[in-house]
Amino acid sequence: MSEYLLALTLPASRAHLDAAHDPARFDLVYVAGSGEALETVSARSGCRLVVLERDVESQLAPFVHRLRRVVPGLDIVLWSPVVGDSVRSELHGLGIELVDRALAPLDLEQFLRHRFERASLKARAGIIGRSPRIHEILATLIQIGPTDIPVLLTGPSGAGKELFARALVLASRRADRPLVAVNVGALAESVLESELFGHEKGAFTGAVARKEGVFERADGGTLFLDEVGEMSPHMQVRLLRALDLGEITPVGSSRSLKVDVRVVAATNRDIATEVREGRFREDLYYRLNVVHVSVPALAERREDIPDLVQYFLLEASRQYGAPVRRVSEAAMRSLIAYNWPGNVRELRNVLQGLAVLAKQTAIEPEDLPTSLRGSESTLLPVVAGRTLDQAERDVILQSLLALRRDLQEVLSLLRGPLVPTGAVLVDPFPVEPPGPQSLRESERELVEAALHAASGNRRLAAGRLGISERTLYRKLREFGLR
């Protein structure tokens, strides 16, 4: 399968792109419009990056959503002259990167090469995501990949640490050599020692033949030690010696074997705390943690959830023969708002079940597991085809309605026969949400009411509004409040 860049440009612009194209790195495919682009990516796999001129496709949002239904997480750049703030906000909301139309061919070639390399690595490793955190990690892996520097991946279970380990291997000079993985936490110490270093025949009861350990099997390649934080103190000593000397001693053997292995370790524990509390050797920690990559929880990159949902639904359709499902806007809001304690792994399991069990083509909120229903109003939504200002106004309006309901309940108690002395009656917010002309003033009143109810405590006020403290501080400056 050949990888290619898809360009939706005016005919007059093609010479500029041709001058920036390096045929040795990727193919360049031109299409005249959105219809041809959708036909191309549907019929020909391997599309990694789309370059789009605004003059070719002015309706960005519908086109981008259709493209990413075919290729979830597809990276897109807009090749354009200088644009205003409203367009920048729209691009940010759609996950589109802007590249200056006036770039010289050499600079454009470098830009496209870097973006294509990142998109290609992401696709080959099976990583779905366009969030800044994911792109930062990929840039780091591309930079350190050609070296043999040890890497420590940290992050919660189910976040996809093994995919980033695979991406590191693909970016390395050992890409065509073995990648051997072992889950340290799943093995007892006696079994782990043999699994890591191998054993000789007769080394212990049941050792009827010599066995190679994972260090030997990974010789010349990469060894991925998953959940390394679970390793016992004795095994930590043995692992440290192997890493320091570049050699191993099989169980029951008196001779050492030289091995050339790049080690990538992963853990869901706070390994620095483990070191401070004496459960993990400090010298081994520094040996493994030459480069530290922190893989975010899914709740920290919610903007990637729609692409992940589409990817898992397509995957389930291929695996189980289920019809290709789509997710309604209401159901997607619930999926985005849910905290996902099991991270990407939990999301995948949920979507596989929905793909098989949903009663209709469209997945609705009532199809979701009970724990996911009705959660869309509890957290900030992801911007999807809207400007950031529009998204923030939506959040505040949702918070306004929720706070109004709470105040109405309080009022129903305060206005009863037993009103406590000194109780302050607060008028409820209007039954109908404010119209566009009064939205700014309504936001100001909401912020003031939340601050009053929280006795001036900004952290509590932000919590009542359902927004971050940083957003609240920005609103305070905007409205001239202190």
LINTAWO-V337661 format. One record per residue. N is the residue number from 1. PHI is phi in radians with two decimals (NA if undefined). OMEGA is omega in whole degrees, 0 to 359 (none if undefined). Layout:
N/PHI/OMEGA
N/PHI/OMEGA
//
This chain:
1/NA/179
2/-1.54/179
3/-1.56/183
4/-2.56/173
5/-1.79/180
6/-1.75/183
7/-2.05/173
8/-1.81/185
9/-2.32/173
10/-1.23/180
11/-0.93/182
12/-1.18/183
13/-1.57/188
14/-1.17/179
15/-1.08/180
16/-1.14/178
17/-1.22/178
18/-1.02/181
19/-1.18/181
20/-1.68/185
21/-1.59/175
22/-1.85/185
23/-1.07/181
24/-1.25/185
25/-1.71/180
26/-2.86/175
27/-1.43/177
28/-2.10/183
29/-2.02/179
30/-1.70/172
31/-2.33/187
32/-1.58/183
33/-2.86/186
34/-1.14/180
35/-1.07/179
36/-1.16/178
37/-1.10/180
38/-1.12/177
39/-1.10/182
40/-1.16/183
41/-1.21/178
42/-1.29/185
43/-1.58/185
44/-2.21/178
45/-1.31/177
46/1.80/177
47/-1.24/183
48/-1.97/186
49/-2.62/177
50/-2.07/173
51/-1.87/189
52/-2.21/171
53/-1.62/184
54/-1.09/181
55/-1.19/180
56/-1.49/182
57/-2.40/183
58/-1.41/180
59/-1.52/188
60/-1.14/190
61/-0.99/181
62/-1.06/181
63/-1.15/181
64/-1.09/180
65/-1.11/179
66/-1.17/178
67/-1.04/185
68/-1.37/169
69/-1.27/178
70/-1.47/180
71/-2.18/182
72/-1.00/177
73/1.39/183
74/-1.02/178
75/-1.42/183
76/-2.33/174
77/-2.15/177
78/-1.77/180
79/-1.67/192
80/-2.68/168
81/-1.17/180
82/-1.02/182
83/-2.11/180
84/-1.40/183
85/-1.12/182
86/-1.13/178
87/-1.21/178
88/-1.06/178
89/-1.12/178
90/-1.10/180
91/-1.11/179
92/-1.08/180
93/-1.12/180
94/-1.58/181
95/1.22/180
96/-1.92/179
97/-1.64/182
98/-1.73/174
99/-2.17/185
100/-1.18/180
101/-1.11/184
102/-1.56/180
103/-1.05/175
104/-1.17/182
105/-0.92/181
106/-1.15/179
107/-1.19/178
108/-1.14/179
109/-1.07/179
110/-1.16/179
111/-1.06/182
112/-1.14/180
113/-1.10/180
114/-1.13/181
115/-1.18/180
116/-1.20/179
117/-1.06/179
118/-1.14/181
119/-1.15/179
120/-1.15/179
121/-1.08/180
122/-1.05/182
123/-1.17/182
124/-1.19/179
125/-1.50/181
126/1.40/180
127/-1.61/178
128/-1.95/179
129/2.87/177
130/-2.17/182
131/-1.23/179
132/-0.97/181
133/-1.08/180
134/-1.16/180
135/-1.16/176
136/-1.11/179
137/-1.09/181
138/-1.08/178
139/-1.08/177
140/-1.12/181
141/-1.12/178
142/-1.13/182
143/-1.21/184
144/-1.63/184
145/-0.94/184
146/-1.17/178
147/-1.51/175
148/-1.91/181
149/-1.09/174
150/-1.11/183
151/-2.26/175
152/-1.96/177
153/-1.74/177
154/-2.13/180
155/2.69/184
156/-1.20/177
157/-1.05/178
158/1.50/183
159/-1.44/177
160/1.76/182
161/-1.05/181
162/-1.16/177
163/-1.20/178
164/-1.27/173
165/-1.11/177
166/-1.12/178
167/-1.09/178
168/-1.07/179
169/-1.11/181
170/-1.11/179
171/-1.55/186
172/-1.77/175
173/-1.33/179
174/-1.77/186
175/-1.05/181
176/-1.68/179
177/-1.85/186
178/-1.10/167
179/-1.98/183
180/-2.00/183
181/-2.06/175
182/-2.48/177
183/-1.58/184
184/-1.08/185
185/-1.25/183
186/-1.57/186
187/-2.09/173
188/-1.16/185
189/-0.99/182
190/-1.13/178
191/-1.29/182
192/-1.10/180
193/-1.03/179
194/-1.20/181
195/-1.17/180
196/-1.33/191
197/-1.89/182
198/1.41/177
199/-2.60/178
200/-1.59/175
201/-1.04/179
202/1.40/182
203/-1.13/178
204/-2.78/180
205/-1.01/181
206/1.71/178
207/-1.47/186
208/-1.48/179
209/-2.71/177
210/-1.21/180
211/-2.24/174
212/-1.35/174
213/-1.57/183
214/-1.18/176
215/-1.07/179
216/-1.17/182
217/-1.17/180
218/-1.61/183
219/-0.94/183
220/1.56/183
221/-2.13/187
222/-2.23/177
223/-1.97/179
224/-1.82/180
225/-1.75/182
226/-1.50/181
227/0.95/182
228/-1.14/179
229/-1.16/179
230/-1.49/187
231/-1.23/181
232/-1.26/179
233/-0.98/180
234/-1.07/181
235/-1.26/175
236/-1.09/178
237/-1.11/182
238/-1.16/179
239/-1.16/179
240/-1.04/180
241/-1.10/180
242/-1.11/180
243/-1.24/182
244/-1.19/186
245/-1.64/184
246/1.18/179
247/-2.60/181
248/-2.27/175
249/-2.18/179
250/-1.06/178
251/-1.06/179
252/1.46/181
253/-1.98/177
254/-1.84/182
255/-1.98/179
256/-1.77/180
257/-2.09/176
258/-1.35/178
259/-2.36/177
260/-1.98/187
261/-2.34/169
262/-1.63/183
263/-1.81/172
264/-2.09/182
265/-1.98/180
266/-2.48/177
267/-2.73/174
268/-1.73/179
269/-1.59/171
270/-1.39/191
271/-1.15/178
272/-1.12/176
273/-1.15/177
274/-1.03/178
275/-1.16/181
276/-1.05/183
277/-1.61/171
278/1.42/181
279/-1.65/178
280/-2.41/185
281/-1.13/181
282/-1.14/182
283/-1.16/177
284/-1.22/178
285/-1.02/180
286/-1.21/178
287/-1.23/181
288/-1.47/190
289/-1.66/176
290/-1.18/171
291/-2.19/182
292/-1.88/177
293/-2.10/180
294/-1.71/180
295/-1.54/186
296/-1.29/170
297/-1.16/181
298/-1.07/180
299/-1.14/179
300/-1.61/177
301/-2.46/185
302/-1.09/180
303/-1.11/178
304/-1.51/186
305/-1.08/180
306/-1.00/178
307/-1.16/178
308/-1.12/178
309/-1.04/181
310/-1.09/181
311/-1.12/183
312/-1.22/176
313/-1.18/176
314/-1.14/179
315/-1.07/180
316/-1.13/178
317/-1.10/179
318/-1.22/186
319/-1.29/189
320/-1.96/180
321/1.21/179
322/-1.32/176
323/-1.11/179
324/-1.21/182
325/-1.64/167
326/-2.13/184
327/-1.96/179
328/-1.15/181
329/-1.06/180
330/-1.12/179
331/-1.17/179
332/-1.13/177
333/-1.05/178
334/-1.17/179
335/-1.12/180
336/-1.24/185
337/-1.37/183
338/-1.15/186
339/-1.36/178
340/0.89/178
341/-1.05/177
342/-1.56/174
343/1.07/186
344/-1.09/180
345/-1.09/178
346/-1.14/179
347/-1.05/180
348/-1.08/180
349/-1.09/179
350/-1.09/182
351/-1.18/177
352/-1.09/178
353/-1.12/180
354/-1.14/181
355/-1.09/183
356/-1.55/190
357/-1.75/182
358/-1.03/186
359/-1.44/181
360/-2.22/179
361/-1.12/179
362/-1.59/177
363/-1.47/182
364/-1.85/180
365/-0.94/181
366/-1.21/177
367/-1.40/185
368/-1.29/172
369/-0.97/185
370/-0.95/184
371/-1.15/183
372/-1.68/186
373/-1.32/174
374/1.21/182
375/-1.70/188
376/-1.21/182
377/-1.65/186
378/-1.64/185
379/-2.38/179
380/-1.09/177
381/-1.37/175
382/-1.46/177
383/-1.25/180
384/-2.40/180
385/1.30/178
386/-2.29/175
387/-1.30/179
388/-1.12/178
389/-1.09/178
390/-1.10/180
391/-1.12/180
392/-1.16/178
393/-1.10/177
394/-1.06/180
395/-1.06/183
396/-1.18/178
397/-1.14/177
398/-1.09/179
399/-1.13/178
400/-1.01/182
401/-1.15/180
402/-1.14/180
403/-1.17/177
404/-1.06/179
405/-1.09/179
406/-1.09/181
407/-1.16/178
408/-1.11/178
409/-1.13/179
410/-1.12/180
411/-1.09/180
412/-1.09/177
413/-1.41/183
414/-1.16/182
415/-1.55/177
416/-1.32/184
417/-1.15/184
418/-2.00/177
419/-1.62/182
420/-1.04/178
421/-1.08/179
422/1.49/180
423/-1.18/180
424/-1.79/178
425/-1.51/180
426/-1.96/178
427/-1.12/179
428/-1.23/175
429/-1.22/180
430/-0.96/180
431/-1.11/179
432/-1.64/177
433/-1.12/183
434/-1.13/178
435/-1.37/184
436/-1.01/183
437/-1.18/185
438/-1.79/187
439/-1.12/182
440/-1.08/180
441/-1.16/178
442/-1.14/177
443/-1.08/180
444/-1.05/180
445/-1.10/179
446/-1.11/180
447/-1.10/179
448/-1.08/180
449/-1.13/180
450/-1.13/178
451/-1.14/179
452/-1.11/181
453/-1.14/181
454/-1.68/179
455/0.96/177
456/1.48/180
457/-1.31/187
458/-1.23/178
459/-1.12/178
460/-1.14/179
461/-1.10/178
462/-1.08/178
463/-1.11/179
464/-1.15/180
465/-1.39/182
466/1.33/178
467/-2.21/179
468/-1.34/177
469/-1.08/180
470/-1.09/177
471/-1.13/179
472/-1.09/180
473/-1.06/179
474/-1.14/178
475/-1.14/178
476/-1.10/178
477/-1.15/182
478/-1.09/183
479/-1.64/180
480/1.23/180
481/-1.74/178
482/-2.35/none
//
